[in-house]
Amino acid sequence: MHVSIRNPNNLNEEVGVGEEGLFAFLASTITSYPSFIISGDIGVMTTGYEEKCECGRIGPTVEHRRRAKGMAARGCALVLEEVIELMRK
């Protein structure tokens, strides 16, 4: 899985280590649909891809900070519930 922190004002732009942005994930194991997901959460990459973290492993580490401004607290279960309600109508 590739983790990226994106500029909230320009999602085509990745921000640097230590800068806040939206979490984005790219998973190559998912083949049934596009697997690039941009979340509604703000975070920061605290260790870059070529750096060693405190545990001694090399690779990125991220830290969740908060929900993005204007984003409701939601999860997969809540979204699925909304979809099911729409389908019943």
DSSP file (Angstrom, degrees, kcal/mol; ACC not computed):
  #  RESIDUE AA STRUCTURE BP1 BP2  ACC     N-H-->O    O-->H-N    N-H-->O    O-->H-N    TCO  KAPPA ALPHA  PHI   PSI    X-CA   Y-CA   Z-CA
    1    1 A M              0   0    0      0, 0.0     2,-0.5     0, 0.0    26,-0.2   0.000 360.0 360.0 360.0 135.7    0.0    0.0    0.0
    2    2 A H  E     -A   26   0A   0     24,-2.9    24,-2.3     2,-0.0     2,-0.4  -0.898 360.0-157.6-101.5 126.3    1.2    3.5   -0.9
    3    3 A V  E     +A   25   0A   0     -2,-0.5     2,-0.3    22,-0.2    22,-0.2  -0.877  14.6 177.8-104.8 135.5    0.4    6.2    1.6
    4    4 A S  E     -A   24   0A   0     20,-2.8    20,-2.4    -2,-0.4     2,-0.6  -0.984  25.4-144.6-136.7 145.7    0.3    9.8    0.5
    5    5 A I  E     -A   23   0A   0     -2,-0.3    10,-2.7    10,-0.3     2,-0.3  -0.965  29.3-158.5-110.5 118.6   -0.5   13.1    2.1
    6    6 A R  E     -AB  22  14A   0     16,-3.0    16,-2.4    -2,-0.6     8,-0.2  -0.691  23.8-106.5-104.2 148.9   -2.2   15.4   -0.4
    7    7 A N  E >   - B   0  10A   0      6,-2.9     3,-1.1     3,-0.6     6,-0.3  -0.589  26.1-144.4 -67.5 119.8   -2.6   19.1   -0.5
    8    8 A P  T 3  S+     0   0    0      0, 0.0     3,-0.3     0, 0.0    -1,-0.2   0.763  99.8  49.3 -61.5 -24.2   -6.3   19.8    0.4
    9    9 A N  T 3  S+     0   0    0      1,-0.3     2,-0.2     4,-0.1    -2,-0.1   0.619 126.6  23.2 -89.2 -14.6   -6.4   22.7   -2.1
   10   10 A N  E X   -B    7   0A   0     -3,-1.1     3,-2.3     3,-0.2    -3,-0.6  -0.710  65.1-169.5-152.3  93.7   -4.9   20.8   -4.9
   11   11 A L  E 3  S+     0   0A   0      1,-0.3    -1,-0.0    -3,-0.3    -2,-0.0   0.621  84.6  68.8 -66.3 -11.8   -5.3   17.0   -4.7
   12   12 A N  E 3  S+     0   0A   0     -6,-0.1     2,-0.5    -5,-0.1    -1,-0.3   0.574  90.7  78.6 -77.1  -8.6   -2.8   16.5   -7.6
   13   13 A E  E <   -     0   0A   0     -3,-2.3    -6,-2.9    -6,-0.3     2,-0.4  -0.883  69.4-149.7-110.9 127.3   -0.1   17.7   -5.3
   14   14 A E  E     -B    6   0A   0     -2,-0.5    -8,-0.2    -8,-0.2     2,-0.2  -0.750  19.2-136.2 -88.5 137.8    1.6   15.7   -2.6
   15   15 A V        -     0   0    0    -10,-2.7   -10,-0.3    -2,-0.4     3,-0.1  -0.531  24.7-101.7 -91.0 163.7    2.9   17.6    0.5
   16   16 A G    >   -     0   0    0     -2,-0.2     3,-2.1     1,-0.2    29,-0.3  -0.218  48.2 -70.9 -80.3 170.1    6.2   17.0    2.1
   17   17 A V  T 3  S+     0   0    0      1,-0.3    29,-0.2    27,-0.1    -1,-0.2  -0.381 123.0  23.1 -57.9 132.5    7.2   15.2    5.2
   18   18 A G  T 3  S+     0   0    0     27,-2.2     2,-0.4     1,-0.3    -1,-0.3   0.297  98.0 112.9  91.4  -9.4    6.0   17.1    8.2
   19   19 A E    <   -     0   0    0     -3,-2.1    26,-0.6    26,-0.2    -1,-0.3  -0.791  66.8-120.6 -99.3 140.4    3.3   19.0    6.3
   20   20 A E  E     + C   0  44A   0     -2,-0.4     2,-0.3    24,-0.2    24,-0.2  -0.470  48.6 130.2 -77.3 147.8   -0.4   18.5    7.0
   21   21 A G  E     - C   0  43A   0     22,-2.1    22,-2.9    -2,-0.1     2,-0.3  -0.958  57.1 -56.0-172.4-174.0   -2.8   17.3    4.3
   22   22 A L  E     -AC   6  42A   0    -16,-2.4   -16,-3.0    -2,-0.3    20,-0.2  -0.623  53.7-115.3 -82.0 136.8   -5.5   14.8    3.4
   23   23 A F  E     -A    5   0A   0     18,-2.1    16,-2.6    -2,-0.3     2,-0.3  -0.494  36.0-177.5 -67.2 137.1   -4.7   11.1    3.7
   24   24 A A  E     -AC   4  38A   0    -20,-2.4   -20,-2.8    14,-0.2     2,-0.4  -0.995   5.8-164.1-137.1 143.3   -4.7    9.2    0.5
   25   25 A F  E     -AC   3  37A   0     12,-2.7    12,-2.8    -2,-0.3     2,-0.5  -0.983   9.4-167.0-132.3 138.9   -4.1    5.5   -0.1
   26   26 A L  E     -AC   2  36A   0    -24,-2.3   -24,-2.9    -2,-0.4     2,-0.6  -0.980  10.1-172.5-125.1 116.4   -3.3    3.4   -3.1
   27   27 A A    >   -     0   0    0      8,-1.6     3,-0.7    -2,-0.5     8,-0.1  -0.940  13.3-168.0-114.4 120.0   -3.6   -0.4   -2.8
   28   28 A S  T 3  S+     0   0    0     -2,-0.6    -1,-0.1     1,-0.2     8,-0.0   0.610  82.1  69.5 -80.6 -11.4   -2.4   -2.6   -5.6
   29   29 A T  T 3  S+     0   0    0      6,-0.1     2,-0.6     2,-0.0    -1,-0.2   0.692  78.9  87.0 -81.1 -17.6   -4.1   -5.7   -4.2
   30   30 A I    <   +     0   0    0     -3,-0.7     5,-0.2     1,-0.1    -3,-0.1  -0.727  45.1 162.1 -85.0 122.8   -7.6   -4.4   -4.9
   31   31 A T        +     0   0    0     -2,-0.6    -1,-0.1     3,-0.1    -2,-0.0   0.486  56.8  75.3-118.4  -6.4   -8.6   -5.4   -8.5
   32   32 A S  S    S-     0   0    0      1,-0.2    -1,-0.1     2,-0.0    -2,-0.1   0.700 110.7  -2.8 -83.8 -18.2  -12.4   -5.0   -8.5
   33   33 A Y  S    S-     0   0    0      0, 0.0    -1,-0.2     0, 0.0    -3,-0.0  -0.965 100.1 -59.4-160.7 166.0  -12.5   -1.2   -8.6
   34   34 A P        -     0   0    0      0, 0.0    -3,-0.1     0, 0.0    -2,-0.0  -0.294  44.7-156.2 -56.0 135.2  -10.1    1.7   -8.6
   35   35 A S        +     0   0    0     -5,-0.2    -8,-1.6    -8,-0.1     2,-0.7   0.043  54.6 111.1-110.0  26.3   -8.1    1.5   -5.4
   36   36 A F  E     -C   26   0A   0    -10,-0.2     2,-0.5   -12,-0.0   -10,-0.2  -0.904  45.5-177.6-101.0 116.8   -7.0    5.1   -4.8
   37   37 A I  E     -C   25   0A   0    -12,-2.8   -12,-2.7    -2,-0.7     2,-0.6  -0.953  17.7-163.6-120.8 128.6   -8.9    6.5   -1.8
   38   38 A I  E     -C   24   0A   0     -2,-0.5   -14,-0.2   -14,-0.2   -15,-0.1  -0.959  21.5-152.2-108.8 121.2   -8.7   10.1   -0.5
   39   39 A S  E     -     0   0A   0    -16,-2.6   -17,-0.0    -2,-0.6     0, 0.0  -0.214  23.6-119.2 -86.0 177.0  -10.0   10.3    3.0
   40   40 A G  E    S+     0   0A   0     34,-0.1    28,-3.1   -18,-0.1     2,-0.4   0.011  81.5 105.4-101.0  24.9  -11.7   13.1    4.9
   41   41 A D  E     - D   0  67A   0     26,-0.3   -18,-2.1   -18,-0.2     2,-0.4  -0.873  63.6-138.8-112.6 140.2   -8.9   13.0    7.5
   42   42 A I  E     +CD  22  66A   0     24,-3.6    23,-2.8    -2,-0.4    24,-1.5  -0.798  38.0 147.7 -94.2 134.4   -6.0   15.4    8.0
   43   43 A G  E     -CD  21  64A   0    -22,-2.9   -22,-2.1    -2,-0.4     2,-0.3  -0.881  35.3-127.5-151.4-176.8   -2.7   13.9    8.9
   44   44 A V  E     -CD  20  63A   0     19,-1.9    19,-2.3    -2,-0.3     2,-0.7  -0.998  19.1-125.7-141.6 140.5    1.0   14.3    8.5
   45   45 A M  E     - D   0  62A   0    -26,-0.6   -27,-2.2    -2,-0.3    17,-0.3  -0.799  26.1-177.1 -84.7 119.0    3.8   11.9    7.3
   46   46 A T  E     +     0   0A   0     15,-2.3     2,-0.4    -2,-0.7    16,-0.2   0.692  69.8  32.7 -93.6 -20.2    6.3   11.9   10.1
   47   47 A T  E    S- D   0  61A   0     14,-1.4    14,-1.3     4,-0.1    -1,-0.2  -0.998  82.1-132.7-136.2 132.3    8.9    9.7    8.4
   48   48 A G    >   -     0   0    0     -2,-0.4     3,-1.1    12,-0.2    11,-0.5  -0.172  32.5 -95.5 -78.8 175.3    9.6    9.6    4.7
   49   49 A Y  T 3  S+     0   0    0      1,-0.3    -1,-0.1    10,-0.1    -2,-0.0   0.761 124.1  40.0 -64.1 -27.7    9.9    6.5    2.5
   50   50 A E  T 3  S+     0   0    0      9,-0.1    -1,-0.3     8,-0.1     2,-0.2   0.390 100.2  94.9-103.2   3.1   13.7    6.4    2.7
   51   51 A E  S <  S-     0   0    0     -3,-1.1     8,-2.4     1,-0.0     2,-0.5  -0.553  72.8-121.0 -96.2 159.9   14.0    7.3    6.4
   52   52 A K  B     -E   58   0B   0      6,-0.2     6,-0.2    -2,-0.2    -4,-0.1  -0.857  26.5-145.4 -99.2 129.9   14.2    5.0    9.4
   53   53 A C    >   -     0   0    0      4,-2.8     3,-1.8    -2,-0.5    -6,-0.0  -0.263  35.8 -89.2 -85.6 179.1   11.5    5.3   12.1
   54   54 A E  T 3  S+     0   0    0      1,-0.3    -1,-0.1     2,-0.1    -2,-0.0   0.794 126.0  59.1 -59.4 -30.3   11.9    4.9   15.8
   55   55 A C  T 3  S-     0   0    0      2,-0.1    -1,-0.3     1,-0.1     3,-0.1   0.600 118.1-110.6 -77.5  -9.8   11.3    1.2   15.6
   56   56 A G  S <  S+     0   0    0     -3,-1.8     2,-0.2     1,-0.4    -2,-0.1   0.307  77.5 124.5  99.6  -8.9   14.3    0.8   13.2
   57   57 A R        -     0   0    0     -5,-0.1    -4,-2.8     2,-0.0     2,-0.5  -0.538  59.7-124.7 -83.6 152.3   12.3    0.0   10.1
   58   58 A I  B     +E   52   0B   0     -6,-0.2    -6,-0.2    -2,-0.2    -9,-0.1  -0.839  65.3  66.8 -97.8 131.1   12.7    2.0    6.9
   59   59 A G  S    S-     0   0    0     -8,-2.4   -10,-0.1   -11,-0.5    -9,-0.1  -0.776  82.2 -43.2 143.9 173.5    9.5    3.5    5.4
   60   60 A P        -     0   0    0      0, 0.0     2,-0.4     0, 0.0   -12,-0.2  -0.316  39.5-169.2 -73.1 147.4    6.8    6.1    6.0
   61   61 A T  E     -D   47   0A   0    -14,-1.3   -15,-2.3    -2,-0.0   -14,-1.4  -0.982   9.3-161.3-128.0 145.7    5.0    6.7    9.2
   62   62 A V  E     -D   45   0A   0     -2,-0.4     2,-0.4   -17,-0.3   -17,-0.2  -0.877   8.6-152.1-127.4 158.4    1.9    8.8    9.5
   63   63 A E  E     -D   44   0A   0    -19,-2.3   -19,-1.9    -2,-0.3     2,-0.3  -0.995  16.7-134.0-132.9 126.4    0.0   10.6   12.3
   64   64 A H  E     +D   43   0A   0     -2,-0.4   -21,-0.2   -21,-0.2     3,-0.1  -0.636  26.3 172.8 -78.2 133.0   -3.7   11.3   12.3
   65   65 A R  E     -     0   0A   0    -23,-2.8     2,-0.3     1,-0.4   -22,-0.2   0.819  50.9 -52.8-106.1 -51.4   -4.5   14.9   13.4
   66   66 A R  E     -D   42   0A   0    -24,-1.5   -24,-3.6     3,-0.0    -1,-0.4  -0.975  61.1 -66.9-173.9 173.8   -8.2   15.5   12.9
   67   67 A R  E     -D   41   0A   0     -2,-0.3   -26,-0.3   -26,-0.2     3,-0.1  -0.551  61.6-100.2 -74.8 148.6  -11.2   15.4   10.4
   68   68 A A    >   -     0   0    0    -28,-3.1     3,-2.2    -2,-0.2    -1,-0.1  -0.376  50.0 -84.8 -68.1 149.5  -10.9   17.8    7.6
   69   69 A K  T 3  S+     0   0    0      1,-0.3    -1,-0.1    -2,-0.1     3,-0.1  -0.311 116.0  14.9 -56.7 130.8  -13.0   21.0    7.9
   70   70 A G  T 3  S+     0   0    0      1,-0.3     2,-0.5    -3,-0.1    -1,-0.3   0.407  95.2 125.0  84.6  -2.5  -16.6   20.5    6.8
   71   71 A M    <   -     0   0    0     -3,-2.2    -1,-0.3   -31,-0.1     2,-0.1  -0.796  55.6-135.6 -94.2 128.0  -16.3   16.7    6.8
   72   72 A A        -     0   0    0     -2,-0.5     2,-0.7     1,-0.1    -4,-0.1  -0.410  31.6 -95.5 -75.1 154.8  -18.9   14.9    8.9
   73   73 A A        +     0   0    0     -2,-0.1     2,-0.3    -6,-0.1    -1,-0.1  -0.636  67.2 154.6 -71.2 112.6  -17.8   12.0   11.2
   74   74 A R        -     0   0    0     -2,-0.7     2,-0.3     4,-0.0   -34,-0.1  -0.954  24.7-176.2-141.6 156.6  -18.5    9.0    9.0
   75   75 A G     >  -     0   0    0     -2,-0.3     4,-2.2     1,-0.0     5,-0.2  -0.875  48.1 -87.9-142.2 177.0  -17.4    5.5    8.5
   76   76 A C  H  > S+     0   0    0     -2,-0.3     4,-2.7     1,-0.2     5,-0.2   0.880 124.3  54.4 -57.5 -40.4  -18.1    2.7    6.1
   77   77 A A  H  > S+     0   0    0      1,-0.2     4,-2.1     2,-0.2    -1,-0.2   0.903 109.3  47.1 -63.5 -41.0  -21.1    1.5    8.1
   78   78 A L  H  > S+     0   0    0     -3,-0.2     4,-1.9     2,-0.2    -1,-0.2   0.898 113.1  48.3 -68.4 -39.7  -22.7    4.9    8.1
   79   79 A V  H  X S+     0   0    0     -4,-2.2     4,-2.2     2,-0.2    -2,-0.2   0.927 111.5  50.1 -64.9 -44.6  -22.2    5.3    4.4
   80   80 A L  H  X S+     0   0    0     -4,-2.7     4,-2.5     1,-0.2    -2,-0.2   0.894 107.9  54.0 -61.2 -40.4  -23.5    1.8    3.7
   81   81 A E  H  X S+     0   0    0     -4,-2.1     4,-2.1     1,-0.2    -1,-0.2   0.903 108.7  49.1 -60.2 -41.8  -26.6    2.6    5.8
   82   82 A E  H  X S+     0   0    0     -4,-1.9     4,-2.2     2,-0.2    -2,-0.2   0.904 110.7  50.2 -64.1 -42.0  -27.3    5.7    3.7
   83   83 A V  H  X S+     0   0    0     -4,-2.2     4,-2.1     2,-0.2    -2,-0.2   0.914 110.2  49.6 -63.6 -43.5  -26.9    3.7    0.5
   84   84 A I  H  X S+     0   0    0     -4,-2.5     4,-1.5     1,-0.2    -1,-0.2   0.903 109.7  52.0 -62.8 -41.3  -29.3    1.0    1.7
   85   85 A E  H  X S+     0   0    0     -4,-2.1     4,-0.9     1,-0.2    -1,-0.2   0.909 109.7  49.4 -61.5 -42.2  -31.9    3.7    2.7
   86   86 A L  H  < S+     0   0    0     -4,-2.2     3,-0.5     1,-0.2    -1,-0.2   0.872 108.7  53.0 -64.3 -37.0  -31.6    5.3   -0.8
   87   87 A M  H  < S+     0   0    0     -4,-2.1    -1,-0.2     1,-0.2    -2,-0.2   0.801 104.2  56.5 -69.7 -28.5  -32.1    1.9   -2.4
   88   88 A R  H  <        0   0    0     -4,-1.5    -1,-0.2     1,-0.2    -2,-0.2   0.736 360.0 360.0 -74.5 -22.6  -35.3    1.3   -0.4
   89   89 A K     <        0   0    0     -4,-0.9    -1,-0.2    -3,-0.5    -2,-0.2   0.473 360.0 360.0 -78.0 360.0  -36.9    4.5   -1.7
